[in-house]
Amino acid sequence: ELENQLTTKSKTLDELKESLALNGSIEQTPEALSALGIAELCEMVDNIVSQVAQLKTSMQSILEQWRVYDEAYAEVSLMTTRYLYCIDQCKPSVMSLEALKKQIKTLQ
């Protein structure tokens, strides 16, 4: 989205430069002074475009690291669930004395 906005602004600046170039030569007129301002704006836009490119590269790296993290987290979560299930199944069930007496009577 930021790149699209920058592209739009760059086109607008280019149109302004072209219209100023068609209107006259470089003199000390308001148009000439605004042309100098437009040149500075173009330089600023170029710097921002460069920064956005660096940010995009860095964000792609971060996204890749998050993908690796998510995969590792899913694997650890699955292993934890399996271990908890095994622990639950391996635990001897603890019964009260009354429950044991009742089970003995049922078995007899």
Secondary structure, 3 states (H helix, E strand, C coil): CHHHHHHHHHHHHHHHHHHHHHHCCCCCCHHHHHHHHHHHHHHHHHHHHHHHHHHHHHHHHHHHHHHHHHHHHHHHHHHHHHHHHHHHHHCCCCCCHHHHHHHHHHHC
